[in-house]
């Protein structure tokens, strides 16, 4: 039995280390992009169009991962694209978390009419195709960083609200909450001091997962050319460009795709790893 | 009697949900800056031309009046006229719906097939290396959304080892004179194997991209419930009767363990249908989702409204069907 648990623990640790490592690397790359990017991400040179990555023949020095059809450096664009991806992940993830968790907490703990209203909205939201909803919102709000963030918050708050509502409901039924009430605590105070700390691990896990989702939504929006202004480098924009020229220059699609893949995987593995850490049954 | 009551209440909430969706879409898209009418007219059109077209599409009335007119039209099956394509929205949307439905159903079948297979393998070889492999595979498949799987598949089977088509629904050169737009179903009914093969070669990758995350969820949940079922007395009884492990898993445990998975598949199916929007775009597949993105880019308000409402109807219908199925399959709920 002890062996089985030992086996269970090891991959959890490795998973956290690997995903944390990649995300740290990414944050560093994004923060120091102006200093470490080998080229200007916007610089075009049609004579240097579609250069292959460094290990193939016909390359130019300095263009490590090749260039796109306009001769822009793929590596530099990826580093700058990481900035937008991480900004969206942090800001949109946190805002979605705060709004969704607050509504879920209120619905699950207070029950009654607040619950009925919030749950009705969740039902309506579940009937929207999320990607279409996001695209619609961007079309309404116009392109830009804050439009993407607002779109993500608006489409994804239900993810938190649903889970936290259920958690708050089961916590609210427990004896310790009843004793806090008997001890004369205010309802609102009980919610913040008793319920919130107990659902916090779930909130942290959901937040980590949400950051990965935000990165994907941003990539999808820039893929359909509705993210921020078209000259700013984004992973989704690079992928869209790479998709059209994939038979001539596969690297324009492959490298941003690998970056996106690892980032999304890391956020979700980090979330799953944290979930296992917090789960008292596994601990 | 109680079953009827449950169904009635469920239908009522479905109607309220659809009404809510309609209101939200209607309000949201009317905040769009930019005049869609001005975009359809050639430069040099007079104010009077614009006013005339505005009146024709009803944009000169208040939002509330526009909503009432639209709603009464919808209740009679009239979704208005598309601005960019100048055809009735209902006709456009119904022409595209079969493509999206075929893709979604194909993806669902693939997901269930892969998920159940993985779960059975994981249960058959449980507590060994194979189960670990199954768990890690499912975990990976689940963490990566359909959009990324689509791109990975394009690279693998479209570029590096080009065996499937990476765009479109059917080869234009193929002579298809079908009566419906359900090409795949009709090809099967008419035994047109050339059409079937061509459709499959186009549909395989987008359907697989949609199926992978769902397959992972199915395999995880089914394996969990199979494992719990394997400890029940009746399964032990079957074992003591001398049945082999394969028989015990597929014939004894599976029928009992599959019910929770069925419910989950129903709910997840709506997410899969939602995923078709971007997957159709990625594979240039001529379905509803692809049309929806064009409609948004072209600011085609009547078309956007029609497509979103149709999606919402699909979602709520699937949910309704799942709930009904669950009530019917689960005897305890029938008299509750």
Interface residues (C-beta under 8 A of the other chain):
Chain A: X120 X121 X123 X124 X126 X127 X128 X129 X130 X131 X132 X133 X135 X136 X137 X139 X140 X142 X212 X213 X216 X219 X220 X223 X224 X226 X239 X243 X246 X247 X250 X253 X254 X257 X260 X261 X264 X265 X268 X269 X272
Chain B: X13 X16 X17 X18 X20 X21 X24 X25 X28 X29 X31 X32 X33 X139 X140 X142 X143 X144 X145 X147 X148 X151 X152 X154 X155 X158 X159 X160 X166 X270 X273 X274 X275 X277 X278 X281 X282 X289 X292 X293 X296 X297 X299 X304 X307 X308 X311 X312 X315 X316 X319
